[in-house]
Amino acid sequence: MVAVFSQPFGESWDQVGQLALALGLSSLIGLERELRQRSAGLRTHALVGVGAALIMLVSKYGFTDVLGGRVILDPSRVAAQIVSGIGFIGAGLIFVRRDAVRGLTTAATIWLTAGVGMAAGAGLPILACLATGAHFLVVYCFTPLVHRLEQFKGDVAVHAVLRVNYRDREGVLRRVLALCTQQGFTVGELATDQLPDEEQTLGIVAVTLRISGTQPVPELVASLTEIPGVLGIATSDPDDPD
């Protein structure tokens, strides 16, 4: 094994380090997405980054045993398929609800993570680290900038997260979503939360809604509390409206 890892071509400890770098950087990006409770989180981004790095390494070193004589290979051909292949994952993260398109940021992050993995696998660690830093710069610094730019529009968009507790099997969620739409709000994301066992036994369900609109959120909350079956509503400001 030691002899194998000492060869300049094929497997080497340098490639193991490049694979580990891809895992670390892609995990950092995935952790940020996981903390924001996005559809693609830590595991997805880590696997995408490691997979892209592995394919890049295979493209560079996986055919050295057949080279020579009349055999000529283009090492970029295998790696080039990562760009088109990752599009299938990104497309699955984007969905359209009425006039709102959601998941674009997460899909773009998956695409960036693949690029980070490719850079790590290609032996470009500085470029991979800079791209990872650029991701955090965009998601943490550009969001306040977007909020400021929205103030120059005719209507200022309001973003909020609602946690609604309601009785199950009474059509409550359907009426909640309909009322949000009637009052001009768009429901961007919907996720069911885990409740204690005793509350589940009573048939209580908790759902988190990420909404955006131009109307006052307190008025919407007041209207939602009047829906039969709604047991409680909590509001909070989202970290990221996208």
C-alpha positions as CSV (number, residue, x, y, z in Angstrom):
1,M,0.0,0.0,0.0
2,V,2.8,2.4,0.8
3,A,4.4,1.7,-2.5
4,V,1.2,2.5,-4.3
5,F,0.8,5.8,-2.6
6,S,4.3,6.8,-3.4
7,Q,3.7,6.8,-7.2
8,P,3.6,10.2,-9.0
9,F,0.6,8.9,-11.0
10,G,-2.4,7.0,-9.9
11,E,-3.3,7.0,-6.2
12,S,-1.3,9.3,-3.9
13,W,-1.6,11.1,-0.5
14,D,-2.0,14.4,-2.3
15,Q,-5.2,13.2,-3.8
16,V,-6.5,12.0,-0.4
17,G,-5.8,15.5,0.8
18,Q,-7.6,17.1,-2.1
19,L,-10.6,14.8,-1.4
20,A,-10.6,15.8,2.3
21,L,-10.4,19.5,1.4
22,A,-13.5,19.1,-0.8
23,L,-15.3,17.4,2.0
24,G,-14.4,20.1,4.5
25,L,-15.3,23.1,2.3
26,S,-18.5,21.6,0.9
27,S,-19.6,20.6,4.5
28,L,-19.1,24.3,5.5
29,I,-21.5,25.4,2.8
30,G,-23.9,22.6,3.6
31,L,-23.9,23.5,7.3
32,E,-25.0,27.1,6.4
33,R,-27.8,25.7,4.3
34,E,-28.7,23.2,7.1
35,L,-28.9,25.9,9.7
36,R,-31.3,27.9,7.5
37,Q,-33.4,24.7,7.1
38,R,-33.2,24.6,3.3
39,S,-34.3,21.7,1.2
40,A,-30.7,20.7,0.5
41,G,-28.5,20.7,3.7
42,L,-25.3,19.4,5.1
43,R,-25.4,15.9,3.7
44,T,-26.4,16.9,0.2
45,H,-23.8,19.6,-0.2
46,A,-21.0,17.4,1.3
47,L,-21.8,14.5,-1.0
48,V,-22.0,16.9,-4.0
49,G,-18.6,18.4,-3.2
50,V,-16.9,15.1,-2.5
51,G,-18.4,13.5,-5.6
52,A,-17.3,16.3,-7.9
53,A,-13.8,16.1,-6.5
54,L,-13.7,12.4,-6.9
55,I,-14.8,12.6,-10.5
56,M,-12.2,15.2,-11.2
57,L,-9.5,13.0,-9.7
58,V,-10.7,10.0,-11.7
59,S,-10.6,12.2,-14.8
60,K,-7.1,13.2,-14.1
61,Y,-5.5,10.1,-12.8
62,G,-7.8,7.2,-13.4
63,F,-6.6,6.2,-16.9
64,T,-2.8,6.5,-16.4
65,D,-2.5,2.7,-16.6
66,V,-3.7,2.6,-20.3
67,L,-1.7,5.6,-21.5
68,G,1.1,5.0,-23.9
69,G,1.6,4.1,-27.5
70,R,-1.4,5.1,-29.6
71,V,-3.7,5.8,-26.6
72,I,-4.3,9.5,-26.1
73,L,-6.9,10.7,-23.6
74,D,-8.5,14.1,-22.9
75,P,-8.6,14.4,-19.1
76,S,-11.2,17.1,-19.2
77,R,-13.9,15.0,-20.9
78,V,-15.0,13.2,-17.7
79,A,-14.8,16.3,-15.5
80,A,-16.9,18.3,-18.0
81,Q,-19.9,16.0,-17.4
82,I,-20.1,17.3,-13.8
83,V,-21.5,20.6,-14.9
84,S,-24.3,19.1,-16.9
85,G,-25.0,16.3,-14.4
86,I,-25.3,18.6,-11.4
87,G,-28.1,20.4,-13.2
88,F,-30.5,17.5,-12.5
89,I,-30.1,18.0,-8.8
90,G,-30.4,21.8,-9.0
91,A,-33.6,21.5,-11.2
92,G,-35.1,19.2,-8.5
93,L,-34.7,22.0,-5.9
94,I,-36.5,24.7,-7.8
95,F,-40.3,24.8,-7.6
96,V,-42.9,27.4,-8.7
97,R,-45.9,28.2,-6.5
98,R,-48.3,30.6,-8.2
99,D,-46.2,33.6,-9.2
100,A,-43.2,32.8,-6.9
101,V,-40.1,30.8,-7.8
102,R,-38.4,29.2,-4.9
103,G,-35.2,27.2,-4.4
104,L,-33.0,29.2,-6.8
105,T,-30.5,30.2,-4.2
106,T,-30.2,26.6,-2.9
107,A,-29.9,25.3,-6.5
108,A,-27.1,27.8,-7.2
109,T,-25.4,26.8,-4.0
110,I,-25.4,23.2,-5.1
111,W,-23.8,24.3,-8.4
112,L,-21.2,26.3,-6.5
113,T,-20.4,23.4,-4.2
114,A,-19.8,21.2,-7.2
115,G,-17.4,23.9,-8.5
116,V,-15.6,24.0,-5.1
117,G,-15.2,20.2,-5.2
118,M,-13.9,20.3,-8.8
119,A,-11.3,23.0,-7.8
120,A,-10.2,20.9,-4.8
121,G,-9.9,17.8,-7.0
122,A,-8.0,19.7,-9.6
123,G,-5.3,20.8,-7.1
124,L,-6.5,24.4,-6.8
125,P,-7.0,24.7,-3.0
126,I,-6.7,28.5,-2.9
127,L,-9.4,28.9,-5.6
128,A,-11.6,26.4,-3.7
129,C,-11.3,28.3,-0.5
130,L,-11.9,31.7,-2.1
131,A,-15.1,30.3,-3.7
132,T,-16.3,29.0,-0.4
133,G,-15.6,32.4,1.2
134,A,-17.5,34.1,-1.7
135,H,-20.5,31.9,-0.8
136,F,-20.6,33.2,2.8
137,L,-20.0,36.8,1.6
138,V,-23.1,36.6,-0.7
139,V,-25.5,34.9,1.8
140,Y,-24.6,37.0,4.8
141,C,-23.7,40.4,3.3
142,F,-25.9,40.6,0.2
143,T,-29.2,39.9,2.1
144,P,-29.2,43.3,4.0
145,L,-28.3,44.9,0.7
146,V,-31.3,43.3,-1.0
147,H,-33.5,44.6,1.8
148,R,-32.3,48.1,1.3
149,L,-32.8,47.9,-2.5
150,E,-36.4,46.8,-1.9
151,Q,-37.1,50.1,-0.2
152,F,-36.6,51.9,-3.5
153,K,-39.5,50.0,-5.0
154,G,-43.1,51.1,-4.9
155,D,-44.1,48.5,-2.2
156,V,-41.7,47.3,0.5
157,A,-41.7,43.5,0.7
158,V,-42.3,42.1,4.2
159,H,-40.9,38.7,5.0
160,A,-41.8,36.6,8.1
161,V,-41.9,33.1,9.4
162,L,-45.1,31.8,11.0
163,R,-45.4,28.8,13.2
164,V,-49.0,27.6,13.3
165,N,-50.3,25.0,15.7
166,Y,-53.6,23.5,14.6
167,R,-55.9,20.4,14.9
168,D,-55.3,17.8,12.3
169,R,-57.8,16.4,9.8
170,E,-60.1,19.5,9.9
171,G,-58.9,21.2,6.7
172,V,-57.2,24.0,8.8
173,L,-54.0,24.2,6.8
174,R,-55.9,24.6,3.5
175,R,-57.8,27.5,5.0
176,V,-54.6,29.0,6.4
177,L,-52.9,29.0,3.0
178,A,-56.0,30.4,1.3
179,L,-56.2,33.3,3.7
180,C,-52.5,34.1,3.3
181,T,-53.1,34.2,-0.5
182,Q,-56.2,36.4,-0.1
183,Q,-54.3,39.0,1.9
184,G,-51.6,39.2,-0.7
185,F,-48.9,37.0,0.9
186,T,-46.9,34.4,-0.9
187,V,-46.0,31.2,0.9
188,G,-42.5,30.4,0.0
189,E,-41.7,27.4,2.1
190,L,-43.8,25.0,4.2
191,A,-42.4,22.5,6.7
192,T,-44.0,20.4,9.4
193,D,-42.3,20.4,12.8
194,Q,-42.0,17.6,15.3
195,L,-44.2,18.0,18.4
196,P,-44.0,16.2,21.7
197,D,-45.7,12.8,21.9
198,E,-48.6,14.0,24.1
199,E,-49.5,16.7,21.6
200,Q,-49.3,14.3,18.7
201,T,-51.7,12.0,20.6
202,L,-54.2,14.9,20.7
203,G,-53.9,15.3,17.0
204,I,-52.1,18.6,17.0
205,V,-49.9,19.6,14.1
206,A,-47.3,22.4,13.9
207,V,-46.3,23.8,10.5
208,T,-43.8,26.5,9.7
209,L,-44.7,28.9,6.9
210,R,-42.2,31.3,5.3
211,I,-44.2,34.2,3.8
212,S,-43.6,37.4,1.9
213,G,-45.9,40.2,1.0
214,T,-46.6,43.9,1.2
215,Q,-49.3,43.9,3.9
216,P,-48.8,44.1,7.6
217,V,-48.0,40.7,9.2
218,P,-49.9,41.4,12.5
219,E,-53.2,41.8,10.6
220,L,-52.6,38.5,8.9
221,V,-51.9,36.8,12.2
222,A,-55.0,38.3,13.7
223,S,-57.1,36.9,10.8
224,L,-55.4,33.5,11.1
225,T,-56.2,33.1,14.8
226,E,-59.9,33.4,14.0
227,I,-59.8,30.3,11.8
228,P,-61.5,27.4,13.7
229,G,-58.9,24.8,14.6
230,V,-56.0,27.1,14.9
231,L,-54.5,26.8,18.4
232,G,-51.7,29.2,18.3
233,I,-49.4,31.3,16.0
234,A,-45.8,32.5,16.6
235,T,-44.0,34.9,14.3
236,S,-40.3,35.5,13.7
237,D,-38.1,37.3,11.2
238,P,-36.4,35.0,8.7
239,D,-32.6,35.1,8.3
240,D,-32.9,34.9,4.5
241,P,-36.0,35.7,2.5
242,D,-35.0,33.4,-0.4
